[in-house]
Amino acid sequence: MAYFRGPLRAITRYKLRKVVKYALVTVLVASVLTLFSGDRLDLVLFAWLLLGLWTGVLEEFLFGRRFRSLAIPLQFLGKVLLVNLLTIVLFGLAFLMQAEQLLPFASEDPYRMHEMFMMKQFYQLALRVVLVTSIAILVVQVEELMGRRMFLGFLLGRYERPKAEERVILTIDLVGSTALAERMGDMTYYRFLNTTYSLMTDAVLHNDAEIHKYIGDEVIFTWPMRIGVREENCLDLFFMINERIRQHEKELMEEFGAVPKFRAGLHGGRVISAQVGHIKRAIDLSGDVMNSVSRILGLAKTMHVDILVSAELLARMPNASKRFRIGPQHVVPVRGRKREVRVHEVERMAEKQEG
C-alpha cells in the first residue's frame, strides 16, 4: 500500500475541487434568486458562498460513500435532507453559544432567537436555502454521473461539431470473463464487476484519468495528451489498479471466489471527439488511435502479457525507462493502416511517488 501515501494528496485535491464546485453552483443559483427577489446581491453573496462550501464539505468529507448503495433519487433526497438538517443544527448551535446574538431580518429592529421562529421571513429564508442547496446537489451529482468532460461538453456545446484532439487511450479487459460469468451467474457477475470498478476509484483519481466508457468487462480510460504522459500517469494507472485489487484479494475471494485480472492496450495520438445521438446523446471517440488500441489489446491477449504500449506513446515519455522495464518490440498489423503499430511490453520496476 506504499504507493498510496502520495495519492492522498490527489484524492484530497479531487475532494477540494468538488467543494469549490458546490460553492460556485450555490452562489450562481442564489444570485439568480436574489436578483429576481429584488434584494441587494452584495449583502448576501458571501453568506451563500459559505453555504456552498459547507454543503461541499458535508458531501465530500462527512457523507463520503455512505449513499452509494442507494438508488440515485434516494441518494439525492438523503443528501438534501441531511445537508439542510445539519445546516439548521449549525445555526441553532451558533445561537445557543451566544444567546444574546441578534439577527436582523427585514426590519431595522433586531430580533432574538425565540422571536425569529414566529417570523415569515425566517421561513422564506429557510425555503430559499433548501431550494439552493437542492439545486447545487443535483447539478454536482449529475456532473459526477456524466463525467466532467461529457457534462461540460454538453453544457458548453463543445462537441456539437467533431473536434480533433491529442489524447491518450488505455483500454483494459477482464481475463476469463466468459468463464467467470458462467460460474457466478449474471447477477453475481455484475456485482463482481461493480465491486472491481469501485476499487479502481483511488487509482483513477490519483492519475487524473477520465473514464470514457464501460463496455461490459472492458473499461476505456482517456487523458488529454499532456496529462496522460505527465509523470507517466497513463502507465501508472494500470499498475495501481492491479495493486488496489491485490490489496483486496481476500475480500474478493470470500465474496466471489475469484480475483479479477486485467490485460491492457495503451496508445495515444489524434482522435476525433464528437457528440453522437439525438434521443440519447453521448460523446464518442473515433479515429485511427481507437482502432489501433483495440488491436494492441488483442495482441496482449494473444501473447498473454499484462500490458502492451505503443512505441509512439513511449517516445512521448522519455523518463518512463527509469521506473518501468521496457520489453522487446513487437509489431501489430492494423486493418486499414498503411503502416504497422510497434508495441512494447511494460513492467513496473518502482512505485510512483508524488512530489
ZIMO-V459481 format. One record per residue. RES is the residue in one letter. PHI is phi in whole degrees, 0 to 359 (999 if undefined). Layout:
BEGIN
res=RES phi=PHI
res=RES phi=PHI
END
This chain:
BEGIN
res=M phi=999
res=A phi=299
res=Y phi=288
res=F phi=272
res=R phi=295
res=G phi=290
res=P phi=302
res=L phi=306
res=R phi=296
res=A phi=295
res=I phi=293
res=T phi=296
res=R phi=300
res=Y phi=300
res=K phi=294
res=L phi=293
res=R phi=299
res=K phi=291
res=V phi=300
res=V phi=296
res=K phi=301
res=Y phi=301
res=A phi=297
res=L phi=294
res=V phi=295
res=T phi=299
res=V phi=297
res=L phi=297
res=V phi=295
res=A phi=296
res=S phi=297
res=V phi=298
res=L phi=296
res=T phi=294
res=L phi=296
res=F phi=290
res=S phi=281
res=G phi=88
res=D phi=284
res=R phi=284
res=L phi=291
res=D phi=292
res=L phi=282
res=V phi=243
res=L phi=299
res=F phi=294
res=A phi=296
res=W phi=291
res=L phi=298
res=L phi=297
res=L phi=297
res=G phi=297
res=L phi=296
res=W phi=299
res=T phi=298
res=G phi=295
res=V phi=296
res=L phi=299
res=E phi=298
res=E phi=272
res=F phi=254
res=L phi=249
res=F phi=289
res=G phi=55
res=R phi=257
res=R phi=296
res=F phi=259
res=R phi=298
res=S phi=282
res=L phi=271
res=A phi=296
res=I phi=306
res=P phi=298
res=L phi=289
res=Q phi=302
res=F phi=298
res=L phi=296
res=G phi=299
res=K phi=294
res=V phi=299
res=L phi=297
res=L phi=291
res=V phi=300
res=N phi=288
res=L phi=296
res=L phi=291
res=T phi=294
res=I phi=296
res=V phi=299
res=L phi=298
res=F phi=299
res=G phi=299
res=L phi=296
res=A phi=299
res=F phi=286
res=L phi=294
res=M phi=290
res=Q phi=229
res=A phi=300
res=E phi=267
res=Q phi=300
res=L phi=255
res=L phi=235
res=P phi=281
res=F phi=243
res=A phi=271
res=S phi=242
res=E phi=287
res=D phi=282
res=P phi=284
res=Y phi=235
res=R phi=275
res=M phi=301
res=H phi=294
res=E phi=280
res=M phi=299
res=F phi=287
res=M phi=265
res=M phi=262
res=K phi=296
res=Q phi=298
res=F phi=297
res=Y phi=287
res=Q phi=294
res=L phi=295
res=A phi=299
res=L phi=297
res=R phi=294
res=V phi=298
res=V phi=299
res=L phi=297
res=V phi=295
res=T phi=294
res=S phi=296
res=I phi=294
res=A phi=298
res=I phi=297
res=L phi=297
res=V phi=297
res=V phi=292
res=Q phi=292
res=V phi=296
res=E phi=299
res=E phi=292
res=L phi=293
res=M phi=280
res=G phi=96
res=R phi=301
res=R phi=295
res=M phi=291
res=F phi=297
res=L phi=293
res=G phi=299
res=F phi=291
res=L phi=296
res=L phi=263
res=G phi=67
res=R phi=294
res=Y phi=247
res=E phi=299
res=R phi=247
res=P phi=305
res=K phi=229
res=A phi=275
res=E phi=222
res=E phi=268
res=R phi=224
res=V phi=260
res=I phi=236
res=L phi=241
res=T phi=240
res=I phi=239
res=D phi=225
res=L phi=286
res=V phi=284
res=G phi=67
res=S phi=296
res=T phi=297
res=A phi=295
res=L phi=296
res=A phi=296
res=E phi=293
res=R phi=286
res=M phi=277
res=G phi=90
res=D phi=302
res=M phi=295
res=T phi=294
res=Y phi=298
res=Y phi=287
res=R phi=292
res=F phi=298
res=L phi=297
res=N phi=297
res=T phi=297
res=T phi=297
res=Y phi=296
res=S phi=296
res=L phi=294
res=M phi=283
res=T phi=306
res=D phi=300
res=A phi=294
res=V phi=297
res=L phi=295
res=H phi=298
res=N phi=258
res=D phi=54
res=A phi=273
res=E phi=250
res=I phi=272
res=H phi=287
res=K phi=191
res=Y phi=256
res=I phi=236
res=G phi=65
res=D phi=265
res=E phi=244
res=V phi=235
res=I phi=248
res=F phi=254
res=T phi=212
res=W phi=219
res=P phi=301
res=M phi=308
res=R phi=295
res=I phi=280
res=G phi=296
res=V phi=270
res=R phi=295
res=E phi=53
res=E phi=57
res=N phi=306
res=C phi=293
res=L phi=283
res=D phi=298
res=L phi=304
res=F phi=299
res=F phi=287
res=M phi=290
res=I phi=299
res=N phi=298
res=E phi=295
res=R phi=299
res=I phi=294
res=R phi=299
res=Q phi=295
res=H phi=245
res=E phi=304
res=K phi=299
res=E phi=296
res=L phi=295
res=M phi=294
res=E phi=294
res=E phi=273
res=F phi=241
res=G phi=73
res=A phi=203
res=V phi=241
res=P phi=293
res=K phi=228
res=F phi=241
res=R phi=245
res=A phi=217
res=G phi=235
res=L phi=226
res=H phi=208
res=G phi=203
res=G phi=153
res=R phi=279
res=V phi=235
res=I phi=255
res=S phi=256
res=A phi=206
res=Q phi=279
res=V phi=235
res=G phi=90
res=H phi=235
res=I phi=290
res=K phi=239
res=R phi=259
res=A phi=207
res=I phi=258
res=D phi=248
res=L phi=246
res=S phi=216
res=G phi=123
res=D phi=300
res=V phi=297
res=M phi=294
res=N phi=296
res=S phi=293
res=V phi=293
res=S phi=295
res=R phi=293
res=I phi=296
res=L phi=297
res=G phi=299
res=L phi=292
res=A phi=300
res=K phi=293
res=T phi=296
res=M phi=277
res=H phi=58
res=V phi=248
res=D phi=289
res=I phi=210
res=L phi=242
res=V phi=235
res=S phi=292
res=A phi=297
res=E phi=299
res=L phi=287
res=L phi=299
res=A phi=296
res=R phi=276
res=M phi=236
res=P phi=298
res=N phi=268
res=A phi=299
res=S phi=293
res=K phi=286
res=R phi=239
res=F phi=231
res=R phi=270
res=I phi=265
res=G phi=279
res=P phi=295
res=Q phi=277
res=H phi=232
res=V phi=247
res=V phi=248
res=P phi=286
res=V phi=242
res=R phi=299
res=G phi=88
res=R phi=259
res=K phi=280
res=R phi=233
res=E phi=273
res=V phi=261
res=R phi=261
res=V phi=229
res=H phi=226
res=E phi=284
res=V phi=232
res=E phi=233
res=R phi=273
res=M phi=263
res=A phi=221
res=E phi=274
res=K phi=288
res=Q phi=246
res=E phi=271
res=G phi=264
END
